Amino acid sequence: MEPEPGRSPERAVLHAGVRRLAARFRGTQLPAGWSPETSEIRFQHRPGAGVSGLYAMPPGSDFAFIGASTEPLSARRGLARVKVRRPVTGEKLTVSAWRDPDDPHLPGLAAAQDAHGVAARWADGDRLLQLHTLAYRPLRRAVIRARFETRGPVHAQRTLFLKVLRPGQDMPLVNRHMMLGDAGLPVPAVVGEPYRHIVALTGMPGESLGRALHLDGAAGMEPARLADLLDALPPEVMGLLARPAWSDKLQRYAQAATATLPGEAAAIRDLAARIEDMLAGSDRGPLVPAHGDFYEANLLVSKEAVRGLLDLDSLGPGYRVDDLACLLGHMAVMPSLGGTVEHLSGALERFGTKFAEDVDPAALWARSAAVAVSLIAGARTPGRAGWEPAAVARLAAARSLLSRV
């Protein structure tokens, strides 16, 4: 089995396994026109762990989607396996598959997608209007948006976000929200107790910083306000588990980028080596309370004010420069996402100039480049053609960030 041009060996293995396991689950031969390549809904590559995906089943199946992964999974009911030879090396890898939503690491996924159960547990007398899956990373986590409306006479709406986590991750997340909420930071409130490792969080006012950046470069937002937000993280954060920053996993992300753009493999390896050299020779600064995933999608703003800080899973001891670099690295690749881009370069310059006053500029831009490298593989959108230019643009963004050093 040889992978198609532009398709990584890991993806080729996963697709071969999905093809065989989908037929096994279905109980009949698959239609001639069906393939994992054209039916892929979600895909993620975790270098060192494996690849996973979600695939739409063909018409006539008694279930809609099949999940699959090359990550090692313990045997359990409903999990099917098959051995597939890796291209070139001939190594045999195990592909495991399950009927969605029976994700073996997310036992609450089915409950979070069940309208009757969600209404019974979280509606509080209101009417459930909509359930929508905002994000799903197979074996990792999912976020489901639930919209409710009062029954009258005034019809007010509210939104909950149901975060579906692995066993053991729910209470630590609850504790993080309570810690920051008690410190006066604008974070979502936790609604009730976790259920089947689902944490229900309230919606927050404001729009994402990403939307503000596209609109006018977030002209009303002073970069110093974001630094002030990080300054407000309480000292109790230092007692949490420290997690590696994006730059700490640069080589793994470079591997994923190479699998995505094999024609740029030499350039990616060279860029990663130059980033590593700059990281080694720059000042990371002191260990401080850190958000860990500080970028535009996790910040809600309203004109000059920060209204919400989201996604506290990575909160813990870290480095200010890594939080600031996370934002700059994401900002640098925003043009590859489409939409209005005319204000983005000016915003990157404005935020970067201010941040460089607070931390070592060499460390800031090198770590921003590492973040951009980590985002290259994510440009490949399942089921959508023409993603290569976006991936190449992200590689160019990483180079540009490093050139600022």
C-alpha positions in Angstrom: 0.0 0.0 0.0 1.5 3.3 -1.2 0.1 6.6 0.1 -1.3 9.0 -2.4 0.8 12.1 -3.1 0.3 14.6 -0.3 -1.2 11.9 2.0 0.9 10.8 5.0 1.6 7.1 5.7 -0.4 7.4 9.0 -3.4 8.7 7.2 -3.1 6.0 4.6 -3.1 3.3 7.3 -6.1 4.9 9.0 -8.1 5.0 5.8 -7.3 1.4 4.9 -8.5 0.3 8.4 -11.6 2.4 8.2 -12.5 0.9 4.8 -12.4 -2.6 6.3 -14.0 -1.8 9.6 -16.8 0.2 8.1 -17.8 -2.8 6.1 -17.6 -5.0 9.1 -19.8 -2.7 11.2 -22.3 -2.3 8.3 -22.5 -6.0 7.8 -22.6 -5.7 4.0 -20.3 -4.6 1.2 -19.7 -0.9 1.0 -21.1 1.0 -2.1 -18.6 1.4 -4.9 -18.5 5.2 -4.6 -17.8 5.3 -0.9 -14.3 6.0 0.4 -12.8 7.3 3.7 -11.0 10.0 1.7 -14.3 11.6 0.6 -16.2 10.8 3.8 -13.8 12.3 6.3 -15.5 14.7 8.7 -12.7 15.3 11.2 -9.1 14.3 11.4 -6.3 14.9 13.9 -2.7 13.9 14.0 -1.0 13.7 17.3 2.7 13.0 16.6 3.9 10.3 18.9 0.4 9.1 19.7 -1.3 8.4 16.4 -4.0 9.6 14.0 -7.8 9.7 14.5 -10.8 10.6 12.4 -14.5 10.6 12.1 -16.2 9.4 8.9 -19.7 9.6 7.4 -21.2 6.2 6.7 -22.8 5.5 3.3 -26.6 5.7 2.9 -28.3 2.5 4.1 -26.2 2.1 7.2 -28.0 1.9 10.5 -25.7 4.6 12.0 -24.4 7.9 10.7 -20.7 8.0 11.6 -17.7 5.8 12.4 -14.8 6.9 14.6 -11.3 5.4 14.1 -7.8 5.8 15.5 -4.3 4.2 15.4 -3.8 5.2 19.0 -3.5 2.2 21.4 -6.9 1.4 22.9 -7.9 -1.2 25.4 -10.4 -3.8 24.3 -14.0 -3.0 25.1 -17.5 -3.8 23.9 -18.3 -2.1 20.6 -14.6 -1.5 19.6 -13.5 -3.3 16.4 -9.9 -3.7 15.3 -7.9 -4.6 12.3 -4.2 -4.8 11.4 -2.9 -2.7 8.6 0.6 -2.6 7.1 2.3 0.8 7.2 3.5 2.0 3.7 7.2 1.6 2.9 8.2 0.0 6.2 5.6 -2.8 6.2 5.1 -2.4 10.0 1.8 -3.7 11.2 -0.4 -1.1 13.0 -3.7 -1.6 14.7 -6.6 0.5 13.6 -9.5 0.6 16.1 -13.0 1.8 15.2 -16.3 2.5 17.0 -19.8 3.6 16.1 -20.2 7.3 16.9 -21.0 8.6 19.5 -19.6 5.6 21.4 -16.1 7.2 21.7 -14.1 4.9 24.0 -12.4 7.8 25.9 -15.5 10.1 26.0 -18.2 8.2 27.8 -20.4 11.3 28.0 -20.5 12.1 24.3 -23.7 10.3 23.6 -25.4 12.0 26.6 -24.3 15.4 25.5 -25.8 14.8 22.0 -29.1 13.4 23.3 -31.7 16.2 23.1 -34.1 14.5 25.5 -31.4 13.9 28.1 -29.9 17.4 27.8 -33.3 19.0 28.2 -34.1 16.9 31.3 -30.8 17.7 32.9 -30.1 21.3 32.0 -33.3 23.0 30.6 -34.5 24.0 34.1 -38.0 24.3 32.7 -37.0 26.1 29.5 -37.4 24.7 26.0 -34.4 23.2 24.2 -34.0 25.0 20.9 -30.9 23.5 19.5 -27.9 21.2 20.1 -24.9 21.8 17.9 -21.4 20.2 18.0 -18.9 23.0 18.0 -15.8 20.9 18.3 -15.0 17.2 18.5 -11.5 15.7 18.8 -11.9 12.0 18.7 -10.6 10.4 22.0 -9.9 13.8 23.4 -12.9 16.1 24.0 -16.0 17.7 22.5 -17.9 20.9 23.0 -21.7 20.9 22.4 -23.7 24.2 22.3 -27.2 24.0 23.8 -29.6 26.8 23.2 -32.6 27.2 25.5 -35.6 29.6 25.5 -38.0 30.4 28.3 -41.6 29.3 27.7 -43.1 32.8 28.0 -44.7 35.2 28.2 -41.3 36.7 27.5 -39.2 34.5 25.3 -35.6 35.0 26.5 -32.8 32.7 25.3 -29.7 31.4 27.0 -26.8 29.2 26.0 -24.9 26.5 27.7 -21.7 24.9 26.5 -21.4 21.2 27.3 -17.7 20.2 27.6 -17.3 16.5 27.2 -14.1 15.3 28.8 -12.2 12.2 29.6 -12.8 10.5 33.0 -10.8 12.3 35.6 -10.7 15.6 33.7 -14.0 17.1 34.8 -13.4 18.1 38.4 -10.0 19.6 37.7 -11.7 21.8 35.0 -14.5 22.7 37.5 -11.9 23.7 40.0 -10.1 25.9 37.5 -13.3 27.8 36.7 -14.0 28.3 40.4 -10.5 29.4 41.1 -10.5 32.1 38.5 -14.1 33.1 39.1 -13.3 33.6 42.8 -10.4 35.8 41.8 -12.8 38.0 39.8 -11.7 37.0 36.3 -14.4 36.9 33.6 -14.8 33.2 33.1 -17.9 31.1 32.4 -19.7 29.8 35.5 -20.1 26.1 36.0 -23.8 24.9 36.1 -24.5 22.1 38.5 -22.3 19.0 39.0 -20.5 17.2 36.2 -22.5 14.4 34.7 -20.8 11.6 32.9 -17.7 13.8 32.8 -19.7 16.6 31.1 -19.1 20.1 32.5 -21.9 22.6 31.7 -20.7 26.2 31.3 -22.6 29.4 30.9 -22.3 31.5 27.8 -20.5 34.8 28.1 -21.1 38.3 26.6 -19.0 39.9 23.9 -17.6 38.7 20.6 -14.4 36.8 20.0 -11.2 38.7 19.6 -10.8 36.9 16.3 -13.9 38.6 14.9 -12.8 42.0 16.2 -9.4 41.5 14.5 -11.0 40.7 11.2 -13.4 43.6 11.6 -11.0 46.5 12.3 -7.8 44.9 13.8 -9.4 45.1 17.2 -8.7 48.8 17.1 -10.4 49.5 20.5 -8.5 46.8 22.3 -5.2 48.0 23.9 -2.7 45.1 24.0 -1.9 46.1 27.6 -5.4 45.0 28.6 -4.5 41.4 27.6 -1.3 41.6 29.6 -3.3 42.9 32.6 -5.7 39.9 32.3 -2.7 37.6 32.6 -1.4 39.6 35.5 -4.7 39.0 37.3 -4.3 35.2 37.2 -4.2 34.2 40.9 -1.2 32.7 42.6 -3.1 29.5 43.3 -2.6 28.7 39.6 1.0 27.8 40.5 -0.3 24.8 42.4 -1.8 23.3 39.3 -0.2 20.8 36.9 2.3 22.4 34.6 1.8 21.6 30.9 4.2 21.9 28.0 3.8 25.0 25.8 3.5 24.9 22.1 7.2 25.6 21.6 8.1 22.6 23.9 6.5 20.3 21.3 8.0 21.9 18.3 9.6 18.8 16.8 6.3 16.9 17.1 4.4 19.7 15.3 7.1 19.9 12.7 6.6 16.1 12.0 2.9 16.7 11.6 3.6 19.7 9.3 5.9 17.5 7.2 3.2 14.9 6.9 0.8 17.6 5.7 3.3 19.2 3.2 5.8 16.4 2.3 7.1 18.6 -0.6 8.2 21.1 2.0 9.8 18.6 4.4 13.3 20.0 4.1 12.2 23.6 4.5 10.1 22.6 7.6 13.0 20.8 9.2 15.3 23.7 8.5 12.8 26.2 10.0 12.3 24.0 13.1 16.1 23.8 13.6 16.5 27.6 13.4 13.6 28.1 15.8 15.2 25.6 18.2 18.5 27.6 18.1 16.7 30.8 18.8 14.8 29.3 21.7 18.0 28.0 23.2 19.6 31.4 23.1 16.7 33.6 24.3 15.3 34.4 27.8 12.0 32.6 28.6 11.6 34.6 31.8 10.2 33.5 35.2 7.6 30.8 35.8 4.3 32.5 36.4 0.6 31.7 36.4 -0.3 31.0 32.7 -3.4 30.4 30.7 -1.7 27.9 28.3 -4.0 28.4 25.3 -4.2 32.2 25.1 -5.4 33.1 21.6 -8.2 35.0 19.9 -10.9 32.3 20.0 -10.5 32.0 23.8 -11.0 35.8 24.4 -14.3 37.6 24.3 -14.2 41.3 23.9 -16.5 44.3 23.8 -14.9 47.5 22.5 -12.1 48.2 24.9 -13.0 45.6 27.5 -12.2 41.9 27.9 -15.5 40.2 28.6 -14.6 36.5 28.7 -11.6 34.2 29.1 -12.4 30.7 27.9 -10.9 27.2 27.7 -9.1 26.8 31.0 -8.0 23.2 30.4 -4.3 24.2 30.2 -4.3 26.7 33.1 -1.2 26.2 35.3 2.4 27.3 35.9 4.0 28.5 32.7 5.7 31.5 31.0 4.3 34.8 30.1 6.2 34.8 26.8 4.4 31.5 25.8 1.0 33.0 26.4 1.8 36.1 24.4 3.4 34.1 21.6 0.4 31.8 21.4 -1.7 34.8 20.5 0.8 36.2 18.0 1.3 32.9 16.3 -2.4 32.5 15.8 -2.8 36.0 14.6 -0.1 35.5 12.0 -2.0 32.6 10.4 -5.4 34.2 10.5 -5.1 35.4 6.8 -5.1 31.7 5.8 -8.5 31.3 7.3 -10.1 33.7 4.9 -12.4 36.6 5.6 -11.4 40.2 5.8 -7.6 40.4 6.2 -6.7 44.0 5.5 -6.4 44.9 9.2 -4.5 41.8 10.4 -0.9 42.7 9.6 -1.3 46.1 11.4 -2.8 44.4 14.4 0.0 41.8 14.5 2.5 44.7 14.5 0.7 46.6 17.2 0.2 43.7 19.6 3.7 42.3 18.9 5.4 45.7 19.5 3.7 46.1 22.9 4.3 42.5 24.0 8.0 42.8 23.1 8.3 45.5 25.7 7.3 43.0 28.4 9.3 40.0 27.5 12.5 39.1 25.5 11.7 39.9 21.9 13.8 37.1 20.6 12.0 34.6 22.8 8.6 36.1 21.8 9.0 35.9 18.0 10.7 32.5 18.0 8.0 31.0 20.2 5.3 32.7 18.0 7.0 31.0 15.0 6.7 27.7 16.8 3.0 28.2 17.3 2.6 28.9 13.6 4.4 25.7 12.8 2.0 23.8 15.1 -1.0 25.1 13.0 0.3 24.0 9.6 -1.2 20.5 9.9 -4.6 22.0 10.9 -4.9 23.7 7.5 -5.9 20.3 6.0 -9.7 20.4 6.3 -11.5 17.0 5.8 -13.8 17.0 2.9 -12.5 20.3 1.5 -10.3 20.6 -1.5 -7.8 23.3 -2.0 -6.4 23.3 1.5 -2.7 23.2 0.4 -2.4 27.0 -0.2 -3.6 27.6 3.4 -0.9 25.2 4.8 1.8 26.8 2.7 0.6 30.3 3.9 1.0 29.1 7.5 4.5 27.9 6.8 5.3 31.3 5.3 3.8 33.0 8.4 6.1 31.0 10.6 9.1 32.0 8.6 8.0 35.7 8.7 7.6 35.6 12.5 11.1 34.1 12.9 12.5 36.8 10.7 11.5 39.4 13.2 14.1 38.2 15.6 
